[in-house]
Amino acid sequence: MKYDIIVLGSGPGGYVTAIRASQLGFKTAIVEKENLGGVCLNWGCIPTKALLKSAQVFEYLKHAGDYGLSVKDYDKDFDAVVKRSRGVADGMSKGVQFLMKKNKIDVIEGFGKLKPGKKIDVDGKEYSADNIIIATGARSRELPSLPQDGKKVIGYREAMTLAKQPKKMIVVGSGAIGVEFAYFYNSMGTEVIIVEYLPNIVPVEDEDVSKQLERSFKKSGIKIMTSSEVTKVDTSGNGVKATVKTKKGEEIILEADIILSAVGIKSNIENIGLEDVGIVVDRDKILVNDFYQTNIPGYYAIGDVTPGQALAHVASAEGILCVEKLAGQHVEALDYGNIPGCTYCSPEIASVGLTEKQAKDKGLDIKVGKFPFSASGKASASGAKDGFVKVIFDAKYGEWLGCHMIGAGVTDMIAEAVLGRKLETTGHEVLKTVHPHPTMSEAVMEAVADAYDEVIHL
Ligand SMILES: Cc1cc2nc3c(=O)[nH]c(=O)nc-3n(C[C@H](O)[C@H](O)[C@H](O)COP(=O)(O)OP(=O)(O)OC[C@H]3O[C@@H](n4cnc5c(N)ncnc54)[C@H](O)[C@@H]3O)c2cc1C
């Protein structure tokens, strides 16, 4: 079979690429060895958000009294919570199946292996194309000191499908995945302890955000050990024992039922024929140019298997650009400095651009503004006063360098800053943009006003 484009892998990189390719008139096929939708729909973004929604509803029930309500009989059903999450993921995957059909994209089921001459072998059958786009994604990374056995030392896949809720869990790593699961399990009643190697949890975020999350998590009962490292695990007994080197250099033993290893991802680059074709890989990632071409003509790569932020929206944006360029459209390279990052624990985190430290390290002269949700009418009415919006502007030209938010619903608010930055807006323009009242989004306007000494509600 001969196609214009074959996409290898159907995550948010692959399936979105295939749809855009088909819209552009390319005869397109997609190869998938597991479920349509990849990690994002089946094992990542979507099922975790379903679990987190259950946790959030449970929290509301626990705190119903704060809203003047009385709920007498309520409890969680861990199995049902997991089942709901799987149902949501399955529904989304079926949605991709529908979209493939609607866009006349051939779905080839099986394990794809690249071959020279722009060909792909799928379980013994050969397909060729003018262009092949690799979107094989990634999986949970394993540390040598923390080998995953899938039972007592687990990765994210097992963490969202456990048959039994653990009483005690150690979460190693406090990036987005680690803190989302920490929040979920803590809300469900598991005793959770986070062990983070770096000095702050959510270490890529602005330090103020990390500190706020640490305060909120501690208040909710999550224990946190920063500047600490798991050096050894012993799974021989009933539970698991982790040897942890602490901030002070002491070695302590933590006991739990389960350890969740959330220390990042490992690209799916093995056994897919990269060596046979001669495609260059560096530090676990396929190297590509601004429009995702590898070193071998006719072979492209996008998403988690390439450098750049490992996020669903990045994978999709890369794939769209890649095929639009192939179609001869005049496209701009993606601005990796303007990619929003969101974490969906409670309080939520959302950010884009430079942190205050990064801006200072660059020697920039900056104006910083901050508005706490404790001063927001909507946050007070909602009983969600934890958190703030922080903005960073270039002092001379008013360029919006960074925006960092922590609080209820902020993941839906960050797009304002992303769009503002894309349109090269200045602080004064944001200030003069009337925001609706009462909303959490007013905090963005007020934070900008604070940067320019014009804040009203502080
Ligand atoms: C727990 C968790 C939560 C997350 N939450 C978010 C979030 O909230 N927001 C966000 O933006 N990102 C989130 N992510 C990250 C997001 O899921 C990834 O960035 C995204 O899925 C990457 O898309 P991709 O298309 O590059 O690869 P993937 O989604 O990994 O898809 C790759 C696909 O390729 C298939 N494949 C691989 N090799 C072959 C082969 N040889 N033959 C055939 N098929 C193959 C795989 O089966 C898979 O279906 C989360 C990730 C995890 C693990």
The ligand as an ORCA input file, in Angstrom:
! r2SCAN-3c Opt
* xyz 0 1
  C      -0.076     10.418     33.938
  C       0.123     11.436     32.864
  C      -0.624     12.592     32.861
  C      -0.451     13.522     31.843
  N      -1.201     14.658     31.869
  C      -1.020     15.572     30.892
  C      -1.807     16.744     30.859
  O      -2.670     16.946     31.712
  N      -1.608     17.629     29.858
  C      -0.659     17.425     28.898
  O      -0.515     18.269     28.005
  N       0.094     16.329     28.891
  C      -0.063     15.394     29.859
  N       0.686     14.265     29.847
  C       1.671     14.097     28.761
  C       0.993     13.632     27.475
  O       0.252     12.468     27.729
  C       2.054     13.372     26.412
  O       2.849     14.524     26.246
  C       1.409     13.029     25.081
  O       0.613     11.875     25.179
  C       2.477     12.819     24.024
  O       1.855     12.529     22.818
  P       2.579     11.729     21.677
  O       1.617     11.688     20.535
  O       3.934     12.250     21.431
  O       2.803     10.244     22.254
  P       1.905      9.214     23.024
  O       0.683      9.801     23.560
  O       2.837      8.515     23.941
  O       1.441      8.207     21.878
  C       2.342      7.386     21.215
  C       1.567      6.240     20.597
  O       2.418      5.527     19.736
  C       2.164      4.143     19.874
  N       3.371      3.439     19.436
  C       4.609      3.535     19.963
  N       5.477      2.767     19.267
  C       4.746      2.181     18.287
  C       5.076      1.293     17.242
  N       6.318      0.870     17.045
  N       4.079      0.874     16.427
  C       2.802      1.310     16.609
  N       2.448      2.149     17.559
  C       3.403      2.599     18.395
  C       1.869      3.983     21.345
  O       1.128      2.792     21.578
  C       1.055      5.230     21.627
  O      -0.325      4.987     21.408
  C       0.514     13.296     30.829
  C       1.260     12.128     30.816
  C       1.068     11.197     31.825
  C       1.883      9.939     31.789
*
